[in-house]
């Protein structure tokens, strides 16, 4: 395929291939599945935040009319977990419950009503244990351990890295800025609650339909939990009604329905209530952060020391990765010559936290982008100019050995600055009215899989036959983000046909090649590259066969408009279907596969596997805000956002992803919080989710969305399919800090924590009126016992990607530190 | 999903039939109109009536007639109320209140009578059964302690109706009918400051009609504080109605508050306006007087001190709107709607 060939599908605004089914109600979500003889499951969840289970007596429930089976912790002796380093969950807790909502028994009955009613007939005796409600408590109370597999008390993960001598860099800086920030936890809030159906097929093998983003990982872990071969479990990821990371973990209820179906030989279904989704959670970690950043007087960062403290909740989940992500991507936006990063994740008696859109990176991004605003103010430099002067250069390595390819950040900043009228607004609008700027960056797929292997991370298989039909198979999961559309578009582009002619079969471990799942913004790049490979292989066969028929050479042939034709003489050609016929006659049954594995990371130190990606996306955002000084009431009239997407495969969907990110980000900025309530300890040991309901957990509505101007910056990245980078997560990151910065521009106060609510703004305005520091945010950082940092010399200070041996002092070569 | 408990459903065709059923069923029966609040509550087991008596099929409950002013059937949906000819012009405060209840879909089902009888709310109470079990329940339902104010003998759940304060300010009354007969009470007297026993309505009475006096030269306004432009119950409702003479002097005024106690109530703010011009200074003074009566508790959305702080601002918005100021910008920023 020649590079000059004009694109006929990619880059064109199109109706998504699964759009019709969705708007006409044809799409089958997991809860839509109804099978003959199907039974229904409900889970009994702990009413206590931390307790030892003394006994579970299910005899009354088992005898209840309509009940077919009661499962308890005894039925699930094997643990599971998404990360191999924290296999700490049971499908049903056998000995200990660790948060209100932790499941410990299940009833399978003829209908949901009966199952739910029978839960109350299970008699459980608990021995109440002390509770840990916050990271501070977790650090202060190592003895009442929530788990015993972790190294230290209630610290789940604790790590430290230093890339170049940061203290020396700070000491040589003109200014050192020290700031603390807090990002409250929040949850995904997909409209579709998790549902799963399990069934035994005629051969005795198991099938699970589930609203999951990661069927491949679910298949592996279900095999582990149930003790059956992986090949005997088929996991079908139904289209998700939103995921946002909330369906990337292995779920208790998936194991429960599979086990029940296996025992009973009948299909078993479960659909979680909204409350249960708040308990399952795996959402944004609450993170306390401390930044110490050295800056030269002309506004260049000389070094940064970042400390983070994460509230992990009751289980490991993705926490091992989440902790890394609160630090590793701080290096990819602005030149950072030296960097020290310490992260600590604690266990608490609350629903486990995990990945939500941006996975661990929105929290430090919030801190960094506000701190940059403070730096710009102090140095009297325009915040846009401060950033423009230090964006990372393309095709470079960062201090922590991440390989940056294309970077369109500067263009994104210029776009939002121009479109918003930033230069005539920032610092110049009337009191109560302001603009704020912030940027963000994200990965296009995690470089390493969750479990160690050297296999492809995405596979695509393509079938054509003489009818003209094109069917593409891939394990990637359509979660609403448009992955099926990306798949169809790429195949259609290569084969010169309409995307609606491509049938996508996705997310089914029984019939689709492995793809690791819809997380870490990996699908477009990884599945896309695999799809190109498969489609090009078939195109080569079609071209060879058609060339014989047309008496030309394959290189002369073009593929477009469902025709295969001579590029020089377009009238000389045949239909796409005829070309398939030629190829099928020449080669036999047609099919091809493609696969993709990301490049090896540049870093070789332990932990270097978190952060590398085939490419990084960049975003800049300007928010205009108005603040009523009497009440602190915040309104947002307009948002401008520019996203460096490389190349938009379908601009309609790409914009949808960007705007969806802004919607979610603005909700996190203004109101979303997954928070908990402890009752007066003298009267009660309760520690409960404050408001597990769609009404009382506040997220913004359509009426609260401001006007938006969305700009797609296209600078195709050679590592990506047709140059396309991710759009699903990165655009969320700048929204929260841009709002904080806009509020500062409007009324001169700093809200250094999320969410930014009118009462906090009002409080800061009162402080301002009293002549005090007009700031609301954390003012102390606990004494965290971080380990000695692993010392890794940077690429420009003689590093080779390895860590120094312990005790080996870090040598710093140049006295004046600059990024290479 | 959460499932409803089993219940018997009765669908009478007339108020007489409905009150007979109520009298026969006793305290195990509840009325259901739109069901937008009751049915979710039943799923969470806050209410588990043995019988539901539906008011949906009683045509007379939807009647609109001109009495001395305007009589509104309790069974009118909020959407029907909003669309009534002249409602916006003559009873602006009520129209603004009804327009801000929940969402379009819910207003299509929810009724005026239902909104007036809305159960009080509290974030220790509006939770499902399992959650409430995890805190060993609360005073309002199945428990012993009010977790909002642990020393309190009284439930402090908050009145969350938008229409009631608007109607109180407008001088509205309601008709209550039972098998024993009919009575009419002022709307303010329908409510008690008790989160459990919040209505003076007897269990066998049906709120059949709302009676409004002639609007005459009264002007009214309702301002609602909530987190978002839709869905949310009020965490503060300020309703004002003012009768202004030709020279601009206030002849009579009523200012009511909602969502800052277990009942909506009339403040003395209106009395302070009488005989005065609506100057900024007068508005400021009255706003402070009204605000001093607000006693929000920490059992709804938003910081409780901040909620208290903004009451006087909201009173100011309402009075300035009545004065004729252009408050559309403020209105839009607060409510996200043009009202």
Interface residues (C-beta under 8 A of the other chain):
Chain A: X45 X47 X48 X100 X112 X113 X116 X193 X271 X273 X275 X626 X628 X630 X631 X632 X633 X635 X671 X679 X680 X683 X684 X686 X688 X689 X690 X691 X692 X693 X695 X696 X698 X700 X701 X702 X703 X704 X757 X758 X759 X762
Chain B: X1 X2 X3 X123 X126 X127 X128 X130 X131 X133 X134 X135 X136 X145 X147 X150 X227 X228 X229 X230 X231 X232 X301 X302 X303 X305 X306 X309 X310 X313 X330 X333 X334 X336 X337
